[in-house]
Amino acid sequence: MKGAYFDSAYLMKLYIPHADSGKVWALIRPMDSVYSSALCVAEVSCAFHRAAREGAVTHAQAASLRAVFSDDVSSGLIQLIPISEKILRSVEAVTARLPSTIFLRAGDAIHLATAQSEGFSDVWSNDRHMLKAAPHFGVTGSSV
């Protein structure tokens, strides 16, 4: 199986336990890789910092988790998709016709455009705004 496209929040469920982390692990078990925009490197790093700042993990644990994440990227378990001008232009085109009722952050739009450009039919996220915006990018927003 090729793999699934995860946004950064879903990737974090692999590193810091959440209520549905087990379900996310079960989802990826039969897959070769998990795919995400290269944007996830910055987003995951900030999420580890936030987890330490908020006391969910210690600073030492956050450093260890960053190293594990880096190893997972280096080993190919997590495949990073570069952010190209084509992806950014896709974000621009979709947002130009996006209904005003859709709340969309730039990072979420980059994830959605990246998944669409790479031929993924589903994007895995727990972000309700991103899930609602997904169809406007031609992908389905999915959550366990």
matplotlib code that plots the C-alpha trace (Angstrom):
import matplotlib.pyplot as plt

x = [0.0, 1.4, 0.6, -1.6, -1.3, -1.2, -1.2, 1.2, -1.4, -2.0, 1.7, 1.9, -0.4, 2.4, 4.7, 2.7, -0.2, -3.7, -7.0, -7.0, -3.3, -3.9, -6.4, -3.9, -1.1, -3.6, -4.3, -0.6, 0.5, -0.2, 1.4, 4.8, 5.1, 3.2, 3.3, 3.2, 4.2, 7.7, 5.9, 5.4, 9.1, 8.4, 5.0, 6.0, 9.0, 6.8, 4.3, 7.1, 8.1, 4.5, 4.1, 7.2, 6.0, 2.6, 4.1, 2.8, 6.4, 9.7, 12.2, 14.4, 11.5, 10.7, 14.3, 14.2, 10.9, 12.4, 15.3, 12.8, 10.8, 14.0, 15.0, 11.6, 12.0, 15.6, 14.5, 11.6, 8.8, 7.7, 8.0, 8.3, 6.8, 8.5, 6.5, 6.6, 5.4, 2.8, 1.4, 1.4, -0.4, -3.0, -3.6, -4.0, -6.5, -8.6, -8.7, -9.8, -13.0, -13.4, -16.8, -16.5, -18.1, -14.9, -12.2, -8.8, -5.3, -2.3, -0.6, -3.8, -4.2, -0.6, -1.3, -4.5, -2.9, 0.1, -2.1, -4.1, -1.0, 0.4, -2.8, -4.0, -7.7, -7.8, -6.1, -6.0, -6.4, -8.4, -8.6, -12.3, -11.6, -9.2, -11.6, -14.4, -12.1, -10.8, -13.5, -12.6, -9.1, -10.6, -9.7, -11.6, -10.9, -10.7, -10.3, -10.3]
y = [0.0, 3.4, 5.2, 8.0, 11.7, 13.1, 16.7, 17.7, 17.3, 13.7, 13.0, 14.3, 11.5, 9.1, 10.8, 12.2, 10.0, 11.2, 9.5, 8.3, 7.6, 3.8, 4.1, 6.3, 3.6, 0.9, 3.0, 3.2, -0.3, -1.8, 1.1, 1.5, 5.2, 8.2, 11.3, 15.0, 18.4, 19.4, 22.1, 19.5, 19.8, 23.3, 22.5, 19.3, 21.1, 23.8, 21.3, 19.5, 22.9, 23.6, 20.2, 21.0, 24.5, 23.3, 20.5, 17.5, 16.4, 17.5, 19.4, 16.3, 14.2, 16.8, 16.7, 12.9, 13.0, 15.5, 13.0, 10.1, 12.3, 13.2, 9.5, 8.6, 11.2, 10.0, 6.3, 7.1, 6.1, 9.7, 10.9, 14.7, 16.3, 19.6, 22.8, 23.9, 27.0, 24.8, 23.9, 27.5, 28.6, 25.9, 27.4, 30.8, 29.5, 27.6, 30.4, 32.9, 30.9, 29.6, 30.5, 33.0, 30.4, 28.3, 29.1, 28.2, 28.7, 28.9, 25.8, 23.8, 25.0, 24.0, 20.5, 20.2, 21.4, 19.2, 16.1, 16.9, 17.6, 14.2, 12.3, 11.5, 11.1, 11.4, 13.8, 12.6, 15.3, 16.1, 19.8, 20.4, 23.5, 21.6, 18.7, 21.1, 22.8, 19.5, 19.0, 22.5, 21.0, 17.9, 15.6, 14.0, 15.0, 11.9, 11.3, 8.1]
z = [0.0, -1.0, 2.1, 3.5, 3.5, 7.1, 8.1, 11.0, 13.7, 12.6, 12.5, 16.1, 17.2, 16.3, 18.8, 21.7, 22.9, 22.3, 22.7, 19.1, 18.7, 18.7, 15.9, 13.9, 14.4, 13.3, 10.2, 9.1, 10.1, 6.7, 4.8, 3.4, 4.3, 5.5, 3.3, 4.3, 3.0, 3.9, 5.9, 8.6, 9.6, 10.9, 12.2, 14.1, 15.6, 16.9, 18.2, 20.2, 21.6, 22.5, 24.2, 26.3, 27.1, 28.2, 30.3, 28.2, 27.9, 29.4, 27.3, 27.3, 26.0, 23.3, 22.2, 22.0, 20.1, 17.6, 17.1, 16.5, 14.0, 12.2, 12.0, 10.7, 7.9, 7.2, 7.0, 4.7, 7.1, 6.6, 3.1, 2.7, -0.4, -1.3, -1.4, -5.0, -6.7, -8.4, -5.0, -3.8, -7.1, -6.4, -3.0, -4.6, -7.2, -4.7, -2.2, -4.9, -5.4, -1.8, -0.2, 2.6, 5.0, 4.8, 7.4, 6.0, 7.4, 5.0, 6.4, 6.0, 2.5, 1.7, 3.1, 1.0, -2.2, -1.6, -1.2, -4.2, -6.4, -5.4, -6.3, -2.8, -2.6, 1.2, 3.7, 7.3, 9.9, 13.0, 12.2, 11.6, 9.4, 7.2, 6.9, 5.8, 3.2, 1.8, -0.9, -2.4, -3.1, -4.6, -1.7, 1.1, 4.6, 6.8, 10.5, 12.7]

ax = plt.figure().add_subplot(projection="3d")
ax.plot(x, y, z, "-o")
ax.set_aspect("equal")
plt.show()
